[in-house]
Amino acid sequence: MSTNKSLLMVHSSARQNRSHTRELSALFAETWAAQGGGQITHRDVGLFPPTIINEDWIAAVFSDPEQLTAPQNAILAESNALIDEIKAADVIAIGAPMYNYSMPAALKAWFDLIARVGLTFSFDLARGDTPIEPILSGKQLVILSSRGEFDFAPGGSRAHLNGLDPALAASALYLGAKREEMETVAIEYEEFKDARWERSVAMAQSRTVDLARKLAAE
């Protein structure tokens, strides 16, 4: 059974209804709870988009923490809260629909706010050409996605158009997850609504349940 691990569910679909990623996320959370998984925290960036970073935010991030002004602390409060949620989670599941071959703008804004030098990654030129290293570790990342078209996996006919999965894998380090261990479940053929789409939905739902059971029980 579970050792009381915690789950962070990040929802990024702009749709409140008719969202396949929200349906998969709900299925994942329900299965996690049924299997005795630990606390679930929901962060809905799709319906409540994060702040877009600007010059004032960047200035605050690169200021001496001991010298931050009250306005600068206020600017960083949202970012700090989001990072605290990540730190507290053992498993991070992101509902990430493919929008125009990449991630939703709100999800990108979330990643921008949690990518913080000294908090989620370190930067040291003494490491040569690989100065960036993650600070957090031990997290499992699950992506629950939907795509209007199909064949976006490596080697597929639309793999060259897939800007979503590579971006999520590259950003896994900010979450303390290993990109090579990232689990991706994707519904495809949404725009076609044919038998292929029905099979894709069924397969994605089955894999979502299997993943949630496995991770809750570990």
C-alpha positions as CSV (number, residue, x, y, z in Angstrom):
1,M,0.0,0.0,0.0
2,S,0.9,3.7,-0.2
3,T,3.4,5.2,2.1
4,N,1.2,8.3,2.2
5,K,2.8,10.0,-0.8
6,S,1.3,13.2,-2.0
7,L,0.0,14.1,-5.5
8,L,0.0,17.5,-7.2
9,M,-2.5,17.7,-10.0
10,V,-1.9,20.5,-12.5
11,H,-4.8,21.3,-14.8
12,S,-4.0,23.5,-17.8
13,S,-6.9,23.1,-20.2
14,A,-8.7,26.3,-21.0
15,R,-11.9,24.3,-21.1
16,Q,-13.9,23.7,-18.0
17,N,-16.1,21.2,-19.8
18,R,-15.5,18.9,-22.7
19,S,-11.9,18.6,-21.8
20,H,-10.2,15.2,-22.3
21,T,-7.3,16.1,-20.1
22,R,-9.6,17.1,-17.2
23,E,-11.3,13.8,-17.6
24,L,-8.0,11.9,-17.5
25,S,-6.9,13.9,-14.5
26,A,-10.1,13.2,-12.7
27,L,-9.7,9.5,-13.4
28,F,-6.1,9.6,-12.2
29,A,-7.0,11.4,-8.9
30,E,-10.0,9.1,-8.3
31,T,-7.9,6.0,-8.8
32,W,-5.1,7.4,-6.7
33,A,-7.5,8.0,-3.8
34,A,-9.1,4.6,-4.2
35,Q,-5.7,2.9,-4.0
36,G,-4.9,4.7,-0.7
37,G,-2.7,7.3,-2.2
38,G,-1.9,10.3,0.0
39,Q,-2.9,14.0,-0.1
40,I,-4.0,15.5,-3.5
41,T,-3.4,19.2,-4.2
42,H,-5.1,20.7,-7.3
43,R,-3.6,23.6,-9.1
44,D,-5.8,24.9,-12.0
45,V,-3.8,27.1,-14.2
46,G,-6.2,26.7,-17.1
47,L,-9.1,28.4,-15.3
48,F,-6.9,30.6,-13.1
49,P,-3.8,31.5,-15.2
50,P,-0.6,32.4,-13.4
51,T,0.9,35.8,-13.7
52,I,3.1,36.4,-16.8
53,I,6.7,37.2,-15.7
54,N,7.9,40.7,-16.5
55,E,10.9,42.9,-15.9
56,D,9.9,43.6,-12.2
57,W,9.6,39.9,-11.5
58,I,13.0,39.2,-13.1
59,A,14.6,41.9,-11.1
60,A,13.1,40.5,-7.9
61,V,14.3,37.0,-8.7
62,F,17.9,38.1,-9.2
63,S,18.0,40.4,-6.2
64,D,19.7,39.4,-2.9
65,P,16.9,37.7,-0.9
66,E,18.0,39.6,2.2
67,Q,17.5,42.9,0.3
68,L,14.1,42.3,-1.2
69,T,11.6,45.2,-0.8
70,A,8.1,44.6,0.3
71,P,6.8,45.1,-3.2
72,Q,9.4,42.6,-4.5
73,N,8.3,40.0,-1.9
74,A,4.7,40.5,-3.0
75,I,5.8,40.0,-6.6
76,L,7.4,36.7,-5.8
77,A,4.7,35.4,-3.4
78,E,2.8,33.5,-6.2
79,S,6.0,31.9,-7.5
80,N,7.0,30.9,-3.9
81,A,3.6,29.3,-3.3
82,L,3.8,27.3,-6.6
83,I,7.3,26.0,-5.8
84,D,6.1,25.0,-2.3
85,E,3.4,22.8,-3.9
86,I,6.0,21.1,-6.0
87,K,8.4,20.5,-3.1
88,A,5.6,18.9,-1.1
89,A,4.6,16.5,-3.9
90,D,5.9,13.0,-4.6
91,V,4.0,12.6,-7.9
92,I,3.2,15.5,-10.2
93,A,0.5,14.9,-12.8
94,I,-0.1,17.5,-15.5
95,G,-3.1,17.7,-17.7
96,A,-1.5,19.2,-20.8
97,P,-3.5,19.4,-24.0
98,M,-1.6,20.1,-27.2
99,Y,-2.4,23.7,-28.3
100,N,-1.0,24.6,-31.7
101,Y,1.6,21.8,-31.4
102,S,2.9,23.1,-28.0
103,M,1.7,23.6,-24.4
104,P,-1.1,26.0,-23.3
105,A,0.1,29.5,-22.6
106,A,-1.1,29.2,-19.0
107,L,1.1,26.1,-18.4
108,K,4.1,27.8,-19.9
109,A,3.5,30.7,-17.5
110,W,3.4,28.2,-14.6
111,F,6.8,26.7,-15.7
112,D,8.2,30.3,-16.0
113,L,7.2,31.0,-12.4
114,I,8.6,27.8,-10.9
115,A,12.0,27.9,-12.8
116,R,13.9,29.8,-10.1
117,V,17.7,29.8,-9.7
118,G,18.6,28.8,-6.2
119,L,15.2,27.2,-5.6
120,T,14.5,24.7,-8.3
121,F,17.8,24.8,-10.2
122,S,21.4,25.9,-9.7
123,F,23.6,27.7,-12.3
124,D,27.4,27.4,-12.1
125,L,29.7,28.2,-15.0
126,A,32.4,26.1,-13.3
127,R,30.4,23.1,-14.7
128,G,31.5,24.2,-18.2
129,D,28.9,23.8,-20.9
130,T,26.3,22.2,-18.6
131,P,25.9,24.9,-15.9
132,I,22.3,24.1,-15.0
133,E,21.5,21.3,-12.5
134,P,18.2,20.5,-10.7
135,I,17.9,21.2,-7.0
136,L,14.8,19.1,-6.4
137,S,14.8,15.4,-6.9
138,G,12.8,12.2,-6.5
139,K,9.6,13.3,-8.2
140,Q,7.6,11.3,-10.6
141,L,6.1,13.2,-13.5
142,V,3.0,12.1,-15.4
143,I,1.6,13.9,-18.4
144,L,-2.1,13.4,-19.3
145,S,-2.5,14.9,-22.8
146,S,-4.9,15.2,-25.7
147,R,-4.2,16.0,-29.3
148,G,-6.5,16.9,-32.2
149,E,-4.4,15.0,-34.7
150,F,-2.3,11.9,-34.3
151,D,1.1,10.1,-34.7
152,F,3.1,12.6,-32.6
153,A,5.2,10.0,-30.9
154,P,8.9,9.7,-31.9
155,G,9.2,8.2,-35.3
156,G,5.6,9.2,-36.1
157,S,4.5,11.1,-39.2
158,R,3.9,14.2,-37.1
159,A,6.8,13.8,-34.6
160,H,8.5,16.8,-36.1
161,L,5.4,19.0,-35.2
162,N,5.4,17.9,-31.6
163,G,6.6,20.9,-29.6
164,L,4.7,19.8,-26.4
165,D,6.4,16.6,-25.2
166,P,10.0,17.8,-25.7
167,A,9.3,21.0,-23.9
168,L,7.7,19.1,-21.0
169,A,10.6,16.7,-20.9
170,A,13.1,19.6,-20.9
171,S,11.3,21.3,-18.1
172,A,11.1,18.2,-15.9
173,L,14.3,19.2,-14.1
174,Y,12.6,22.2,-12.6
175,L,10.1,19.8,-11.0
176,G,12.7,17.4,-9.6
177,A,11.8,14.7,-12.1
178,K,13.9,12.8,-14.6
179,R,12.9,13.4,-18.2
180,E,13.7,9.8,-19.1
181,E,11.2,8.6,-16.5
182,M,8.4,10.9,-17.5
183,E,5.2,9.0,-18.2
184,T,3.0,10.3,-21.0
185,V,-0.6,9.3,-21.7
186,A,-2.2,10.9,-24.8
187,I,-5.6,10.8,-26.4
188,E,-5.3,11.4,-30.2
189,Y,-7.6,11.7,-33.2
190,E,-9.9,14.1,-31.3
191,E,-10.7,16.1,-34.4
192,F,-11.7,13.0,-36.3
193,K,-14.1,11.4,-33.7
194,D,-13.9,8.1,-35.4
195,A,-13.2,4.5,-34.3
196,R,-9.5,5.4,-34.0
197,W,-10.4,8.2,-31.5
198,E,-12.6,5.8,-29.5
199,R,-9.8,3.3,-29.3
200,S,-7.3,6.1,-28.3
201,V,-9.7,7.3,-25.5
202,A,-10.1,3.8,-24.1
203,M,-6.4,3.0,-24.2
204,A,-5.6,6.3,-22.5
205,Q,-8.1,5.7,-19.8
206,S,-6.8,2.3,-19.1
207,R,-3.2,3.4,-19.0
208,T,-4.2,6.3,-16.7
209,V,-5.8,3.9,-14.2
210,D,-2.8,1.6,-14.4
211,L,-0.3,4.4,-13.7
212,A,-2.3,5.8,-10.8
213,R,-2.6,2.4,-9.2
214,K,1.1,1.7,-9.6
215,L,2.2,5.1,-8.3
216,A,-0.2,5.1,-5.4
217,A,0.9,1.7,-4.3
218,E,4.6,2.2,-4.5
